[in-house]
Amino acid sequence: MKRILFLITLIFSFVCLTGCSTAKWNEEKGVLRVGLECAYAPFNWTETEKTDDNVPIKGTSMYADGYDIQMAKLIAEDMGCELEIHMIEWDGLVVALKSGKIDLIIAGMSPTEERKKSISFTDAYYTSKHVLVMANDSEYVNAKTFADLDDAKIIGQASTVYDKLADQICDKNKNITTFDDVEIKA
């Protein structure tokens, strides 16, 4: 019963999202086009081999999996549509939605006031708390205030809420590094 109620709520939220967006979902084609980065585990990531759980990424020989993919599969199945996953850089997701390239975004995108001006958000299916992660032996492990972190080196993903939060932590942005995605290469 809980799953049915959840699916009904999810579908209602999805209808609200697409009804308010500028994307033009072509219902008669029976394809639901979902955009995401495919680089934000555990929510979405890229794989090179087909499994029972992953979905092909349009225009590539790769596959996507993760919580976001499983949600997209449930929505498409409930709508009787074929699911089409589009791998799009973070900064291009909203542009792709507004231009009609995709029908919806399923990603860890926070509904900031700035974003709400151009796109609509459904209710979240997952909520997380923003935390700082550091080594157990870090000199900052006992920090109690942002001022205690003034000399810390902070990493955030560019153009995300984490990038903006990092700005609030470090003194005058002197120790902030941003990455285009969350996959840090050694």
N, C-alpha and C positions, 0 to 999 in steps of 0.2 A: 504494500500500500504506500509506504514511504517513497519507493522508487517511482511509482506512478505519479504521485503528487509532485515529486521533484521534477520529473519529465514535463508535466503540465506547466509548472512554474517556469522551467527553462524554455519551453516552446513559447509561452506567452512573452517572456522577456526577449526572446529572439525576434518575435514578430514586432515588438515595440522597437527594437534596434533597427531592423531593416525598414520598418515603416518610416522612421525618422531620418534615415541616412539618405545620401544622394546616390548610393549604389543602386544599380538597376538589376535586380535579380530576375533572371529569365526563367520563370516557373515552368513554362512549357518545355524547356530543354531538360528539366529534371536534374540540374547540376547545382550543387551548393559549393561555391568557391570561397575557401577560407584562407586568409592570409596570416602568416606568422613567420618568425625568424628562423625556426628550426635550429636554434642554438641556445636554448634557455632551459637546460635540464633542471629539474625533473619534469618541467611543464611541456617542453618540446625540444626535440633534438633530431639529428640526422644520422641515418644508418646506411650502410652500403649494400646490405643483403636483405632480401624479403623475409619477413617473419609472418606469423599468424596475426600479429597485433599492429604492425606498422602499415603505412599508407604511402603509395608512390607520390613523389613531389613532382608536380607538373613541370615539364621541360627539362628534367634531369633524369639520371639513372639512379638516383638516390631515393631513400624512403624516410618518412618522418614518424616519430612515435613520441609518447609522453602523455601526461594528463590532458593537455589541450587537444591532442589528437583524438583521444578517447571520447572527450566531450563532443568534438566535431562529428565523430562517427555516430554517436547517439542522436544528435540533432538531425543529421542527414538521413539516418535510418528511419527515424520517427516521421520525417517529412516525405519519405519514399523517394529520396534523391540520391544521386551518385555524388560522392564526396571528392572534391578536387582541392588538393593542398597546394598553395602557392608560397614559395620561400621568398620573403621580401625583407630587405634590410629594415631595421627598426625605424629609421627616419622616413622610410617610404610607405609604412603601413597605412597611415591616415590618408596620405595622398592616393594610394591605391584604392582605398575604400570610397573616398569622395569622387574619384574618377570613374568608378564602376568596374574596375579591373577585378575586384573581389566583392563578395557579398557581405562578409563580416570578418572581423578580426577576433581571434581567440588567442589572447596573449596576456601576460602579466602587466597589463597597461593600467596604471592608476588613473582614475577619473579626476584629473586636475581641472581647476576652473578654466584654464586656457584650452584644454582639450574639449571640454564640454561646450565651448563656443562653436565648435565645428562638427562634432560627432556626438551621437547618443550612446549611452552606456546602459547595459542591463544590470540587474543585480549580480553581484560577484558570486561565483561558485567556490571561490577560495579567497581567504583573507590572510595576509601574513603581517608580521610585525617587522619593522625595520630594526636591524641590529648591526652592531659592529663585530667583526670576527677578527680575532688576533691569536697569536701563538700563546700558549700557556705561560711561557717565560718572558713575554713582552713587558717592556718597561711601562706600558700603558694599561696593563691588566687591572689595575686598581683605580683607574680614572673614574671620577665621579661627576665631572662637569666637562663641557666642551673646551673650556680654557685649559684643562689638564691635557688636552690632545693637540694643543697648538703646534707642537713640533713633530707630530705624528705624520707619517706618509699615508694618505687615504687614496683608495682606488674606487672609482665609480664608473658605471657604464654611461657613455656619452648620450645625451638627449633623453635621459630617463630620470625618474624621481630620485634615484640614487646619486646621480651626478649633482643634482640640485641640493640634496641633503649633505653631500660632502662639502659643498660650498659653505654650509652653516657651521661645520665642525672645525675646519682649519682656519687659522688666522690668515686672512687676506689671500686665500687660495695658494699659498706658496708651496704646499706639499701635496697638491691634488694631481693624480694621474687619471686620465679617462681612457677607456678602451671602447672600440666600436661595438664589441659584443662581449659576452661574459666568458667566452672561451679564451682563457689566457694561455698563450703559447710560450713554452720555456725557451 
